[in-house]
C-alpha cells in the first residue's frame, strides 16, 4: 500500500525559502529513499508544501528520519514545520473505500 507524507514548511523570509529549496533539491536525490512521486507547492512567499508518496509505510518512515536530519541542519531558515502522513487513497472516478 502506498504511503504519503506531506510537510508544510514556513520560512523566516523569502530568501530563507529560496536558500532552503535550492539546498533541498540538490540534497534529497542522494539521501532520501526512492519515492513513487515527489512534488512541491509554493503556498505563499514564505511557505511550501513538500509531498512525497512511497511504496510502503516502512520506506516512508525511513525517509522521515533522514529528512528530519536535513531539517535540523537547515533550522536557521525555518519558522515552523507541520507534517502529515497516511495511506494514499485513489481519487479515480468511482473509487470506493471499504
N, C-alpha and C positions, 0 to 999 in steps of 0.2 A: 504494500500500500504506500503510495506517495505521501510525503510529509512536507509541510510547508513551514517556513519561518519568515516572518515579516518584522522588520526592525525600523522604527521611526527614530531618526536622528535629528536632534535640534542642535544647531551650532551657535557659537557665540557671535559670529559675524558671517557675512557673505564670503569674506576672504578665508575664514576658517573652513567653510563648506568646500570651497574650491580646493584648498590645500589638502583637506582630508580626502576628498573624492579622487584627486589625482594620485595620491599615495595608495588609496584603496584599489583602484583599477590596475595598478601595477603589482600590488601585493597578493590579492586573493587568488589569481590563477595558479600560483605556485605553492599556495599554502592551505587552501580550503579543499576538503573532499569534493569529488566530482558532483556536479549538480545536473538535474534534468533541465532546469531553466533558471535564469537569474535576470532580473530587471530592477531598475531603479526609477523612482518617480520623484521629481523635484516638486514638492508640495508648497514651498514658499521660497523666498530669497535666502532663508537660513535653515531650511529643513529638507530632508529627503527620506523616502521610504526605500529600504532595501528589501527585495522579495526574492526568495530562493525556494525551489522545490527540489527535494531529494528523493531518491528511490525508496528509502526506508527511514523510520524514526531513528534508528541507530546511527545511520550516517548523518542525519540532521543533528543529533546530539554531539557527535564528534566535531562537526562543523561549528556548532555553537561554542564549544570550548576554545577552538582555535580563533574564531572571530572575536570572542571576548578579550583574548590576549591582544589582538590588534587594537581594539577599542581602548584598552588600558595604555597602550603605547602612544595613542593619539588623544588622550584625555584632555590635553590642553586646549583642543579645538571644540570639544563637546560641551553643550549646555545641559542636555538631557537625552536619555535613551529609554524608549519603550519597546519591549519585544513581545511578540505574539507568535504562537505556533499551534499546529494541529494537522489533522488528517486533511488531505486535499480531496475535495469533492468535485464531481463532474457537474458542470453547469450546462451541459448539452441539452438540446431540445428534448423534452420528455424525460429528463433524468429523474430517477426515483430513488429516494432514500429508504432503506429498510432497517 
